[in-house]
Every structure is written in structure tokens, then in C-alpha cells.
């Protein structure tokens, strides 16, 4: 059975190897009784074939598939255990070829998988089907399980090389090859899996998984529309029978797989095809009943229910395109599904609230909105009746909530939590409905009116939730959940009806809101939103979730030009800008919310700079000036106190927010002139006192990193201005002060927090300052100013204090380190060449390690740095013949290191599926040109790792690589080499 397939590059040798394996297996297994476990199923570290064959497959071999012998060789006809071994080996073979082998480049892996798909996979699938038919009466046998598993492996094969996530439930269209057409169109193919599901409970899940993949088969596979309809009708008939009998659905794995199978009907087929199917009426009725039962059994259903709801959602969105005369029956069943979903959500609340250890979906707003994605489409299908139903069930709940707000006595907290949870769910549902309007555009005037009516319920709820007894309950979890739901609603309402593009297209909504609430335009509605945000920021002091959600909404509104201008007209916003204190924002004193201060002042800064007024800017900065004055006047003895330390941290976080808001040269000038020179000494004083306290240094350095970031060319000072130089000198002082102190300290247990994090942010600051193009660094050397040299010197000492392994262990350190090296090598290479040999080798050696990094950004940065170094050597020494240049001796002493780097570059290009080959080609060419001898040695090393019979072909590939490439590093020559390298890789890996 398995003899027809085997990996090899030599047919005769494959045949001999295969028969040797068969004989070895027979001798090994025959005396054993536990033949079920003779060959393990699964993706083990070393594949079955690689363990059992002399050659297997590896990095430097180019295996192909050779067809051998009949599909049912006598080797596996004699005994049941031989049959089992054959099925297991085939299953393992399909699985191994379908998974990515870390030792093979993905391009070669894809060629192998494609060859296997075209030559052998269908044959294996037919073997699995033949086995299923022959073993049908052998209920519950191990051979049945193995045959089903083999069928599932074949149908799960990555036919197109898209590498979908196998850990995910989501599967796309199964791109079955055309050669499979006749087999899949055979009625018996689908029926065998329905039969196995119905008669064999032990393996029913595997049968359903096979059916799921068959249902996902690409539409274009079928011969014609009639063949596709026949296939669909069979699927519908089979699932209808399962729905009617309920067989196997008491098993949760089966239930989940069956929900996924039903969900695929509308993914793979058009509504017109479903409606025209013979048994559609009965099928859709049973699906509706199954959906309602699942909704009422929400604990059992879990996340599986969303596959069913997605089926209904996709169906109703297709009704507008339906041209069939046959009734689709969705009008009858969708309202029931909507009512079932809402009632099930409300019914589940009491259980969720009583389960303190369980996860409440209301706590994760993003996930909740994703799970509600289907619901708005169901609602808008029959929006009038749906909105009427929703308002009917929520009005008594709101009335009850209002009564509780007016009570002076204590309300039972559990009942109040249930009420608020119901209101939170309702609010999230309305938010999701508005989100659909935002995604799909206009839904008609009638829908706008209904949007207004259902939104009015939430807008009324805002006033109730912040009044009376409820105004004292901001610490209650259920109220926090409700307020987060309200913020989500306000976010979508603003995007639909107040955003930059929506101001003039919402007349019907505002007409209806005016009748209901007196909100006749977007300014009044915006005032309601801002009022709610102001209330949250004033009364929530500890709930970071609500505070951050509020601030994100505030920032989103301030970021839009139209909405930002509208905000400035509101008295509430004017009050916020002019009263930035603990009374207005008490949360800023809470240590847990310190990070939120940056977002707050980023938003306030954007509003300040919208007015573009120096006077208003100075007025808004008055609170910060007072903090500066207090800190600057604090005695040295008090500077270590918690009060001073927290004030300093808060100031740095606030100023970072203001700096983030400066998006133009003019607004940046406001901040820089206010800050320098008067207040910069306080930053240096902070480093001198708090260098070993990461809680202080991190916000300080992040503020400086923002201050030197030249986004939108905001640091474009006048040609006569020394501000760029002065700013860099301040940066140098801070980095040197920090580095000199942190290097003198012994290492602590948490190295990242205590040392590496601060160093990485320093590197980011220097990278931005050096590459920001706002400083002429020649000035420092010309006038003997050591600001640049001292900053670079301490930075190199800091990076050398971090072991290479640690540089790669902490990804933020990795990113900052290699970005700094790229900038340093491209702009200040002379400093690198002035290092002593050991330091030079450590720095350059780390570039070799970086080339192997999985991140293309990191490997590209290393390639750029190597190219800068090799280009310098080529220009000044190879071509310029400045052999007495100090760098010449330094680089020649590191010849072995450079040889390793060149080999690594070639190996990355040859063996990895790299998307940055163009960047790597630049470094390879410059490395080749600096030493022909080095290139010759590297070629020899690479070819030595291949079998001798490959050497001639590989040597020819290397010769072609240098075709028409001259001894030059101009753009034209580099481009020619890049083209050659692309061909080189293709030919080198061809066999």
C-alpha cells in the first residue's frame, strides 16, 4: 500500500531503500503483539522516514518523489498489522511534507510539497478512501481510525502553500487540484464520511472534520453548476439528517465541528444556491431550531454558537442580491434568532456574576465587539422590528435603574449588578449596530431615524448613570463595565455622525434626536460626549480601564481636524485646558494611572496647538512652570523624597505628551523656547539623583527620545540658529551622566529593568539625534567640543557591557542596539574605526549574529552597517590604496571575522526565504570587492558542504554571479549584482 511512494533523488536507490525499510519493519513488528503502536502517529522531532531510511532528506539534498510499484504491494497484504503500519507511514509522510522543516528554505519546501501534491497526494487519498470502503463493516477498529486520519491529513494539506494556522479553527477555501474532481463528485465520497459519522462514535469527530474540508472545496473544482448543486444537495441532506436525529451532537467536539460545518455553507455557496436546493426549507428550519437550542444552552455552546450566527449573518446580507422566486424563509427565522441571542445573553449574566473566578466578556471590550460583529447585520435585516424589540425589553430595565438612582437607601448590590450588566450588553449591541453603519456607509433615511431612537435610550442612560445614588458608585465593577460600554457606543456614534466626513450627512438623525432629546445638531451631541468624558476623568480615580478608554476617545476626537475645531468651541473643553489640576483630573495622582497622564496631555497639547497661539500656549503651560519652580527650588536633601520623585515622574510623562503633540516646526519651537535653556538643568539634576531608579529614568528618557524625534521635519531650525547643536549637547550631558553612573553599579537580579531598559532608550535617543539631520556634527570636532565623542564613547561602553546573548534575549534591546549600529556605521564610521581591536571585533561580530535574526528589519540594519564598513574600506584602501591608513591594519587583523560575515550573508540568501535580498546584495558586493581571496575561500567553504557531484554546477553558479560586474560600487553596478544574485539563488537551489 505504501510502496508506491518514497523520497529520493535516485529511482533505483529509492526502490532498494524502500524495500529495505519494508523488510526491516516486517521483521521488527512481526513478533510484537502491540502492533497498534509500532509506528507512532504525530509530528515528532525526527520524522518516521528520516529515522527509517539511510538518506531521508536534509538541507543539502534535493529530494523528489518517485512512483514505484502497484498501490497495494504484497508487503502489506499479508497481515493486519502490516496494513496498519502502511497507513501510519503514509499519514506521517503527508504530515511531514505538509509542515515547514526548519532546515529547509521555504521556497525549497514549497517545491517539495508541490511535487508531492502533484505526483502522490491524490494516490494516497484514494488509498484512504479504498480503505474506508473496505473497512466499513469493521466498526471501531484501529484501521478505521487510521484510514480516517489519513483522509483528514490529505484534505488538510496546504495545497497552495498559504501556510494557514493549523491551531486556528478558521480554514479558508480548500484548493483541491483538478485531478481530484471525479473522485469528489462521486456521491460515495461524501457519503462514506456521513456513514462513518453515524455509525462510529469513536471517530465521529474525524469524519466531521473531513466533511468540513470537503464543504470548503473551491467552487471552480466542479465540472458545472449541476455537479456543484448535486454536491451541495448531498451536503445539505447529510447535515439535515444529523440535525433531525441529533446523533453524536452530545459530544462537545462533534458539536463544535458540526457548527463549523454549518458555518461553511454560506461561506462557500451563494444564497441562491442554498435556496434552490431541494431540501432547503426543511434544512433551514432545522438549522433555526438548532441555533435556538444552542443559544438557550449557552454554557454548552460556548464560542461554537458564533459559527451558526455567522451563517445567519452572511445569509441576510445576501438577500439583496437574491433573484430566486423561491422563499428564503429568513424573514420567519431571523427575528427568532435575534430574540434568542439577546435573551440568552441576559440569562447568562446571573451565572457570570456569581462566578467570581470566571472571565466576564464585558471586561474585554475589543473581544466583545468582535464577537458581536454578526449581530448588526441581523438587526438591520429587519431593523424596524428589531429596534422595536430591543427598546421594548430595555425600557423597563432603564426605568428600574432610574428608580434606583433616586433611592436614598442602599440598593441590593447583586440585583443592581445584574441590571447594569444587562444595560451594558444592550449598549454594546447598539454600539455594534452603529459600527455597521460606519463600515457600510449610508443605510437610508429610515435607518437613520431608527439609529436616533435606539441611540436616544443610551444618551438618556448617560444622565441616569451619573446621577443620584449611582454617582457614588464609581468603584463598583458593574458600573465600570456599563461606562466602558457607553464609551464604546459614543465612539461609534461619533464616527458615524460627528466625524470629519459625517457632519453634513445626518439630517434625519438630528431631526429625530431633536424631537426626543432636544439635540438638534452635532455640536450639542458632541457636548454630551465631552460631558461624559469629563465626568469620567473627574470621578474615576483608580479604574485604569475606564480612564484609558475615555482618554483614547478624547484623543481620537482631538486628532480629527473638524472634530478638534468643534471641541475648542465647547465650554467644557475650554475649562479642561485652563484647569489642568488634581481637582479636574484626580487620577493623575494615582501611581497606577501615571502612564495615562501622557495620553491626557498629548490630547490637551493637540487642542492647544490647533489654535497656534503663543500666548495661549504659555497660559496652558503655566501649571508645568509651577511644578518646575517647585522642583528647582527643592533642597538637595528633599530631592530623594517620594513627593519630589513622584512630581518629577509626573512632569516627565506630562511633557512627553505635550512634545508628542508638536507636529510642526512652529509648535515645536513654542515648546523648545519654553523649555531651553531655563528648565533643562532640572533634567540633568534628575539623572544625578535618580540614575539607579528606573521608575524615574524611563519617563525622563522617553521624554527626551520624543524631544529629539524629527517627525514631520519639526526640528528644522533656522540656518543661523544654534538650537540643534544646543539640543544635542543637552542629550550628550544626560547620556553621559546616566552611563557613567549605571556602568559603575553591580548587576542586579532583574537586569532588564535595572540596566538594559535604560541603556536601550539611551540608544534610541542617540539614534534619533544622530539621524535627525538637525545637527552639523562637524562643529563639535572643529571647535574641540567633546559632546559628540563623549556621548558615543559612553554609548559603546554601555552596549559592550551587555552580553551578546542578552542583546538578543530582550527584543526591545535588540531593536534599539542594531538601529543604533546602523546609524553609527553610516554617519560616524571614523569613531568605530578608532575603537581598540577587541571592542571593534565585538561590535562587528554582533553584526554577523544580527544577520541571522528572524526579523528582516534587524538583518537589513546589519547589512547596511556592513555595507558602510566594506564600502569605506573599498573606497579608501582597496581603490584608494591608502594601506597606511590606520583602519587598514585594524580590518586586516579581522580577516577571519569578515570571511565569516561574507559566508553568513551567502547562507542567509541561499537557505532563507528572505524578503530583504536586495539589501543583503549591497553588503555582499562590497564585501566581495574588498578581497578576492576572501570570496574564493568562502566559495570553497560553501561548496565543501555539498556532495562532490554538485561542485561543478555550484561553481558555475558562482561564476555567473559575477557576470558583467565591475570593480565598482556605483548604483548601476550594484543593481546588476542584485539581478545576478536573484538568478544565482534560483539556480543554486534548483536541484
N, C-alpha and C positions, 0 to 999 in steps of 0.2 A: 504494500500500500504506500509506503513511504519511499520506495526505491526509485520512483520516478523523479526525485528532486534532490539536488545536492549542490553545495557551493564548491566551486573550483575554477581554476584558470586553465586546467588541462583535462580534457574529457576522459582520456584513458586512465589517468591517475585518479580522477574523481571516482570512476567506476570501481577501481580496485580499493580505494579508501572507503567507499560506501559499503561494499560487500564485507570488508574487514570489520567495519563498525557493526553491521548486522550480525555477523558471526560472533563478535565479541559480546554483543547484547544477549544473543541467544544463550551462549554458554554461561553468562553471568546470571541471567534471570531464570533459566530452566529449573534449577534445583530449588528455587525460592518459592515459598507459598504466598508471600506478601507482594504479589506482582503489581497490585494497585499502586504501590509506592516505589516501583522500580525506577522510574524516571520522574523526578519531581516536576510538577507544573508550576510555572511562575517565572518572573523575571529575576533570575538570580544574577549575582555579580559576574559569574563566568558562565556563559551560555552552554546549553547542552551540547551543541555541535562543536563549540570551541573546546569543550572538555573531552569529547569523544573522538575527534579526528586529529590526524597528525598536523594538518595545516591550519584548519579553522580559517579565520580571516583577521586581518590586522591592518595597521596603519600603512604599511609599505607594500601590501599585496593588493591586487585589484581583482577581487573575486567576481565571478559571474555565475550565472545559473546554467546548468547543462541538463537537458532532458535525457533521462535514461530509462530504459525498460518499460514494461507494462505498468499500469496504475495499480494492479493488485498482485505484486510478486509473491512467489510461493513462500518467501521468507516469513510472511505474516499470515499465511492461510492456515497454518498447522495448529495453532493453539490460541486460546482466548487472550492469554497474557501477552503474546506477541502482537496481537491486534491492538491491545491497549497501549503497548509501547509505541507502536506506529502512530496512533492518534496523538499521544503525548508529544512525540518528537515533532510532528507536523505543527501542533499547536505552539510549541516552543519556538519553532522555526519562524512561523508567521509573527509571533510576538516580538522576537528579537529583531527581525528585519524592520518591523514597524516602529521600533523605538530608536531614539538617537543614541549612537555609540560615541561616547566622549573621545574616543581615539581616532575618529574619522571626521574630516571636514563635512559640513552639512551638504555641500554640493556633491561630494562623492557618495555620501549616504543616500542622497536622493536618487542618484543614478542607479545604485544597487537596488533600492526599493522599487524604482520604476521598472527595472529589468525583471525583478521578481514578480511584480504585479502583472506585467505583460506576458511572461512566459509560464508562470506556475501557479499563481494565486487562484485562478479560476478552476484549475485542475484540482487543487486542494479543496476548494469549496464544493465541487462536485463529489469528491470523496466523502466529505462530511454529510452531504445530502443522501448519498447512497447508503452510508452507514445508518443514518436516521431511519430511512425506509426499511432497511433490513432488520433493524433492532427494535422496531416499533412495538412488537409484542413482548419484548424483554423489559417490562416495566420496572423502573427503579434500579436498573443495573448501572454499574460503573461505566460501561461502554456507552450507554445513552448519555450520561453526563459528559464524557469526553467528546462525543460527537457533537453535542450541543455547544460545548465550549469552543470546539474547532470552528463551527459555523459562525459563532459570535466573533471570534478572532478575525475571520475572513471579512465579515461585514463591517467590522470596526477598523479595518485597515485604512491608513491615511492615503487614499487613492491619489490625491492631488498634491500631497506634500505641504499641506497648510499647517501641520503640526498643532492641531487643536488640543486644548487642555483636557486630558483624559480624566482629571479629577473633577471636572465640572459636569453637571447634568446636561448642560446645553450642547446639542450637537447640530451641526449645520446640515445642509443637503449632502447626502451620500453620493459621491460622484462615481458611481459604478461604471466600469468600462462597458463599451457597446457589446463586447463579446459575451457578456452575461445576459443579454436581452432575452434570448429564447428561454433560458432557464427561469428567469424571474417572471416572465409572462405565463409560464406554466402554472395552472391552478394548484397543482400538487405542491409547489414550493411553499406558497403561503400556508396552505392547509396543514402541512406536516408540523409547522410550528404551533398553529392553533390546536392541533391534536395533542401535541406533547404538553402544551399548557393545560389542557383539560384533563388529561389522564395521568399526569405525573407531577404531583405536588412538590416533590423534592427538587425538581429542576425547572419549575414553572417560571421563575424569575428570568432564567437564561433564555427561555423560549420567548418571553415578552420582550426582552432586550433585542433579540433577533428581529421580532416583528416591528419594534420601534425603528430599527435601522432600515428595514425594508419599506416602511411607511415614509421614510425620509429620502428614498431613492429619487434621483433627479428626474424631472418630468420628461426631459428630452430623450430618456432611455427608450421609451416605449415606441413601438412601431407606428402607432397612430392614436388618434383620440379614443377610438373604440377600445383598443388594448388598455389604455390608461384607465378608462372608465370601468372596464372589467376588473382591473386590479383594485381600484378604489371600492367598487361594489363588494368585492370579496373581503377587503379590509373592514368595510362597514358592517357586513353581515357577521363576520367573526367577532368584532368588538360588541355588536348588538347582542350576540348570544351570551357573551361574558357579562354584559350589563344586565341582561334578563335573569340569568341564573345566579350571578354574584359569585361564581365559583372562583376560589383562590384569592379573593379580594380581602379576606380576613387577615391575610399575611401582609404586613406593612410594606415590605419590599415589593411585593406584587402590586399592591395598591399604588405605590409611588410610580412604579414603572408603567402601570396602566394609565395613570393620569398624564404622564409624559407622552404616551402613545396617542391618547385622545387629543392632546395639545398639538400634535403634528398634523392633524387633519387639515386645519386651516392654514398651517404654515406651508404645506406642500401642494395644496389643492385650492382652486378657486371656489367661492361660494356657489357659483352657478353649477359647478360640477357636483358639489355636495347635494344641492337641492334636486338636481336631475337624477341622482342615484335612486335606484328602485326602492330601497328601504329607508329613505331619508326621514320620512315622517315619524316612523316608529323609533328610529335611531336617535333623532334629536329629542324626542320625548323622554327616552331612557337616559340620555345624557343630562337633560334638565333635572330629572329625578335624582340621578346620581350626584349631581352638583349640589342640590339642596340637602341631600343626606350628608354629604361631606361637610357642608357649611355648618350644619347642626352638630356634627361630630368634629368640631374644630380642633379638639385636643388630639384626636386620632389623625386627622388630615394633615395637620402641620403645614409646612410650606408646599405640599403637593397640590393643595387647592388652587394655587396660583396658575398652574398649567391649565386647569379647567377654565378658570376665569379669563385667561389669555385667549382660549378658544372662543369664548363668547365675545370678548372684546374685538378680536380680529374679524369675527363674523359680522358684527353690527357695522363696523367701519367699511365693510364691502357692500353693504346693501345698496348704496347709491349707484354702484356700478352693475347691479344685478339686472339682467334683461329677461330672465326666465319668467314664464307665466305661472309656474308652479309656486304655491305659497311657501315662504321660507320659515313661517311659524315663529320667528324671533319676537314679533310683537306680543305673542302669547307668553313666551317663557322668560324673556329678559327682565320684565318687571319683577317676576318671582325671584330671579337670581339676585337682583338688587336688594329686595327686601330681605332675602335670606342672608346676604352678606352683612347688611347693617345690623340686623337682629343678632346674628352670631357674634359680631364684634362686641355689641353691648352685653350679650350674655357672658362673654368670656372675661369681662372686666372684673367681676367679683372674684373669680378664681385667680386672676393675675395679681390682684391687690392683696389677696390673702397669702400668696406665695412670695414671701419676702426675699427668698434666695433666687427666685426665677428672674429671667430677663423680661422687662416690660418694653414692648415695642414703642411705646410713647417716649421712651428715653432716647431713642435713636431716630431723630427726625429725618435724616437723609435716607436711611434704610426704609423707613415707613413710607416716605413719599415714592420711593422706587416700587414698593410693593403695591401702592395704590395707583400705579401707572395705568392699569387696565380700566379702573373704575369710572373715570370721567367719560370714556367712550361709551360705556353702557348707559351712563346718565344722560349724555347728550343725544343718545339714540331716541329717547322719548323724554326730552328734557322737561317738558311742562308737567307731566305726571310724576316724574321722578323728583323734581324740585318741590312739588306739592307734597309728596310723601315725606321727604326729608324735613320740610318745615313743620309738617303735622306732628312728627314724632319729637322734634326738638323744642317746639314751643312750650309744652308743659314742663320740660326739663329746665328751660330758661326761667319760666315763671317760678318754679320751685327754688331755683338758685337766687332769684331776686328776693324772694321772701326771706331766705336765709341771710341775705346781706342786710336786711332791715331788722333782723332779730338782735336784741341786746344780750340775750343769754347765749351760753356756749352751745354750739351745734354738734351733734354726734359726728366725730371726725371721720368714721368709716363711711357713713352714708354720704357725707359731703365729698369724700374722695371718689366715690362711685359716680356721683353727679358730675364732678369736674372731669373725670376720665371720659364720661360719655360726651360731654361738651368738647373735650379735646379731640376725640375721634371725629365728631361731626365737623369741627373746624378744619381738621386735616383733610377730610373728604371734600369740603368746599374749596380748600386751597388747591387740591388736585384737579378739581373741575376747572378752576381758573387757569391752572397751569396748561390744560389742554387748549384753552383759548389762546394762550400765549404761544404755544407751539404750532397750532394750526392756522392762526390768523382769525379773521372775522368769521363768526358763526351766524351772522344775521341779526337783524334788529330785535327779533323776538327773543333770541338767546341773551342779548344784552339786557333786556328788561328782566329776564329771569335771573341773570347774574346779579343784577341790582337787588332783587328781592331776597335772594338767598344770602348775599353779602351783608344786607342790612341786619340780618339776625346776628352776625358776628360783630358788626360795628356796635350794635346795642349791647352785646355781651361785654365789650371792652369797658364800657362805663360801669356795668354791674360788677365786674370782677375787681375793679379798683375802688369800690365804694363800700361804705358801711363796715360790716363785720369782716368782709373779705380784704379790706385794706390793711388788716393787722395780720395777714396770713402769708406774707411773702416767704416765710421759711418752710411752708408746707410743700411737700413734694408734688402733690396733686395739683396745686395752684401753679407751680413752676412748669409742670407739663402742659397745663392749659395755656399759660402765657407763651410758651415756645410754639404751641400750635397757632396761637393768634399771630405771632411774628411771622410764621411761615405763610399764613393767609395774607397778611399785609404785604409781604414780599411779592407774592404772585399778583395781588391786586394792583400794586404799584406798577409792576412790569406790564400788566395788561392795559391799564387805564390812566397811568400818570407818566409813564416812561417818555423818553425823548421823542419817540415816534408815535405815541398813542394819545397825545394831548388833544388833538383835534378830531379824533375818530370815535368818540364815545358819547355822542349827544343823547342817545336813548337811555344809557345807563344813568347819566346825571339827571335827566328829567325824572326818572323813577326814584332815584335817591333823594331828589329834592322833595318829592311828594311824601316819601317815607320818613326822612330824617332831616330835611332842610339842607342837604349838601348839594348845592346846585352847580358847583364847578370843582375842578381838580385842586384848586388852592385850598378850599375848605376840607376836601378829603385828605389832602396832604397834611393839613394841620392836625387832623385826627391821628394820623400815623405818627407824626412827630410828637404829639402829646403823649401817646402811649410809650414811645421810646424814652421820652424824658421821665415819665413816671417810673419805668423800669430802672433807669440809671440812677434815679434818686432813692428808690426804696429797696432795690436788691443790693445787698452789701456783700453777700457771700456766695451766691449761686453763680458760679462762673459760666455755666451753660447758658443761662438766660442773658447774662451780661454780654458774653461774646456774640450771641445770636443778635442781640439788639444793636451792638456796635457794628456788626457786619452789615446789617440792614441800613444803618445810618451812613456807613461808608459807601455802600452801593448807591444810595441816593445822592450823596455829595459828589460822587465821581461823574455822574452824568451832567453835561453842561446845562441842559434845560432844567432838569430837576434840581441841580445845585443852585442855579439862579433863583428858582422858586423858593428854595429853602431860606435864602437870605432875606426874603420878604416877610418871613414869619417872625412874630414877636418871640415865640418860644426859642427859635434858633438864635436870635439876637441875644436873648437872655443867657443861653448856653455859652456863647462866645465871650460874653462880657463877665460871666460869673463862673470861672473855672476854679472851683474850690471844693473842699471836702463836704460842704453843705449841699452843693449841687450834685456832686459825684462821690458819695461816701465810700464806694467800693475801692477807690484809689488808695485808701489807707489799709486795705486788706492785702496781706502779703501774697495770698493765693491768687489774687487778681492783678498783680503788678504787671504781668505781661500785657494785660488788656489795656493798660494805660497808653501803650504805643499806638494801638488801633484808634483809641479815642482822640489822641492829639494828631494823628495822621488825618482823621476826618475833619477836625476843627481847623487844622492847617490848610486843608484843601478849600474850605469855606473862606478862610481869611484871605488866601491868595487869589480867590476868584474876584475879589474887589480891587486887587492890585493897588492898594493904598499904603504908602509908608507909615502914615500916621495911625491908621487902624492896625497895622502890623505891630507897631510899637506899643499901642494900647493893649493889644491882645497878649503881648509878651511880658506885660507888667508882673503877673504872678510869678513867672520864671525869674525875673530880675530880683524879686524879693527873696526867692529861695537862694539865688546866687549870693546875695548880700549876706544872708544869714550864715551860709556855709563858709564864705570867705572870711567872715569875722569870728568864726568859731575858734577858740583856743586849741592849740595842738593837743592838749590833754583830753579835750572833749571830742576830738575828731574820731576816736575809736568807739564812741558810744553808739548804741543801737539807733538812737533817734537821728543822729547825724548820718550814720551809714544808710539807713532807710531813705532819708531825704535825698541823699546823693544818688542812690539807685533809682529812685523815682524820677529825679531830674533827668538822668541819662535816658531813661525809657521815654519820657515825655519829649525830650529834644529830638530823639531819633524819629518819633512820629512827625514832628514839625519838619525835620530835614527831608523825610520821605515825601512830603507834600510839595516840596520845591521842585517844580518841573521845568523851570525856565531860567535863563541867565539872570533875569531881573529879580525874580523871587528868591533865587539862591543868594543874590547879592544882599537882599534885605537881611537874611539870616547871618551871612558871613560877617557883614559890617556890624551887626549887633553883637556877635559872639567874639570877634577878634578886634583888637588884642585884649580887651578888658577882661574876658572871662576864661580864656584858655589856660591861664596858670592854675585854676582850680582843678582842671583835669589832671595835670601833672601832679598836683598835690594829692589827688585821689589815688593815683598809682603808687606814690611813695608810701601811703598809709595802708592801702588795701591790695597790694600786688599779690598777696597769697590768699585772697578771698575771692573765689570765682564768682560768687553772687554779685560782687561789685565790678570786677574787671570785665565780665562778659557783657553787661549792658553798656559799659563805657566804650569798649572796643567796637561793639556793634554800632554805636552812635558814630564813632569815627569812621567805620567802614562805610556807613551811609554818607557821611560828610564828604568823603573823597571819591565817591562814585560819580563819574562824569556822565550820567544818563541825560539824554536829550541835549548834550553839549552845554549843560548848565554851568560848568566850571570854565567857561570861555571868557577869561578876564581880558581887559584891555591890554594892548601891547606895552603900554607904559606902566602897567600895574605890576607890583611885586607880589601880589596876593598868592599866586600859585606857589612861588618859592617859599613864602612865609608859611603857607599851609603845610607844605612838605616838611619844613623844619619842625613844626609842631608834631607832626606824625613821627618824625625821627626821634624826638625827645621822648615821646610816650613809649615807642617800641624799645628803645634802648633802656629806658628806666625799668620797664617790665622785664625785658630779657635778662638784664644784669642781676635782677633780684630772683627771678624764677630759676635761673640756672644754678644759683648758689644754694638752693634748697635741696634737701634729700628727697628722694622719690617717696610718694605716699602710696597707699593701697590702691586707691582709685586714681590711676594715672591720667585717665582721660579728663576727668572733671578738674583735678588739681593742676594739671600741667598742659596736656595736649590740646585741650579745647582753646585755652588762651593763646597758645602758640599758633594754632590754625587760624584764628581770627586775626592775629597779627600778620600772618602771611597774606590773608585776604586784603587787609588794609594796604600793605605794601604793593601787592599785585595791582590793585585798583589805582593807587597813587602813581606807580611807575608807568602803567599803561594808559593813564587817563589823558595824556597829551596836554596837561596844563602846567607842566614844569619843564624848563630848559635845564637839564641836569648838567650841562657843560659849565654852567655858572658856578657850581659848587667847587669843581676842580680848579677853575680859573682863579677864583678868589680864595682858595685854600679853606673852604668851608667843609668840615668833615661830616655834615648832616647825612649825606648820602652814604659815604663809606661806613660810618658808624652803624647806620641802620642795616646795611647789607651784611656787615660783619657780624652783628649780633643775631641777625636772622639765620645766617649759615650755622652759627654755633647752636642755635635753638633746634634747627632741623637735624643737625648731626647728633643731638642729644636724644633723638627718638630712634630706637632701633627700627631697621627696615621692616621687620615683621609687624611691628606696631603701626607703622605708617599704612600698611595695607589692612590691618585689622579694623581700624576705625575709618569708615568711608568718608566722613567729613574731613578728616585729616588728610586722607589720600587726595581728595579733590583739591583742597587748598594747597597742598605741597606741590603737586605736579603743575597746577596753574601758575604757581609762583616760579617754578623752574623754567617753564616755557617763556614767561615774561623776562626772567633774568637772563636766559641764554640769548634771547632775541635783542635785548636792549643794553645789557651790561655784561657782555661776554668777557670783556677785559678783566672784570672782577673775578669771574670764575677761573680764568687762566692764571690769576695771581694767587690762587689757593695753593697750599702745600700739596704734595703728591697724594698723601693719604686722604685728605679731605676731597681732593679732586676725584680720586677713584671712587670714593663712597657716593659722591653726588652723581657722577656719570654712570656708575654701576647701578644706581637705583633707576636710571632711565631704562636700562635693559630689562629690569624686572617689570617696570611700568608698561613696556611694550606687550607683555604677555597678559596684561589685565583684561578682564572680560569687558570692561567699559571701553567703547570705541573712543569716547572723549579723552580718557586717560591715555590710551595708546597713541592717539593723534598728538596730544600735547608732548609726549615723549619724542615722537617722530620729529615734530617741529624743532624741539630743543636739540636733538641730534643733528638735524639738518643745519641748524645755525652754527653748531660747532664744526661740523665737517666742511661747510661752506667757507668758514673763516680759514680753516687750515688749507683748503684748496686754493683760495684766493691769495693768501699771504705767504704760503710756504711752498705748496706744490707748483703753482704757476708763478708766484712772485719770487720764489727761490730765496726767501728770507730764512735760510737754515739756521742763522744765528739768533733768530727771534726766540725769546725765552719759551714761548709756547711750543716751539718745535720739539725741544727736548722733553717737555712735560708729556706731550701727546705720544711721542715715540716710545717713552718709557711704559706707556699703557697700551702697547700694540696688541697684546693678548685680549685686553678688555674690548678694544674696538673690533677685533675679529669676532668675539662672541656676540657683540651687538649686531654686526652685519649678518651673522648666521641666524640670530633670533629674528631679525627683520624678514629674512627669506622664509624662515619656518612659519612665521605668522601669515605671510602671504600665501604660501603653498598649502598649509594644513588647516587654516581657519577660513571661515566664510566671512571675511572682514568687509565691512561697508566703507572703510576708510583707506582702501588700497591706493587711491590717488595720493593721499597724504604720505603713506608709507613709501611710495615710489620716489618721492622727493628725497627722503633720507637715504634710501638705498643707493640712488645715483650718486649723491655727494660722497657717500662712504666708498663706493667703488672707485671713484675718480681720485681719491686721495692716495690709494695704494693698490696697484695692480696685483702685487704679490699677495696682499690680504684677500683680494677677491678670488684669486686662483686657489688659495688654501681653503677658503670657505666652500668653493665649488667641490673640491675634493672631499671635504668632510661630509657634505650633504650626500654626494653620490655614494660614498662609502657605506651609508646606512641602507642602501638599496642592493638587491641581488645583482651579481656581476652582469647577468644578461640584460640588465636595464641601463648599464652605464653609457653605452653608445648613444642611445636615444636621449638620455638626460643631458649628456654633453652637448648634443646638437641643440637642445632647448636653450642651454646657457649661451651657446654661440649666437643663436638668433636673438637672444635678449639684447645684445649689444649692436645689432644691425643698424647702421646709419646713425649711431650715437657717437658724438664727437667729444673731445676733451673740453667741455664747456658746461657751465651751469646757467646758461641763459634760458629764457622761458621756452623757446622753440625746442631746444634740445631736451629739456625736462619733459615737455609734452610728448615728444617722440618716445622717450624712455618709458613713460607711463603707458603708452599704447603697446609698446613691446612687452611690458610686464604683464599686461592683461592677457596677451596671447601666450606668453610664457606659462602663466598659471594654467590656462586651459589645456595646453599641450602637455605640460608636465604631469598633470593629474588625469590625463585622458585614459591611461591604461593602468 
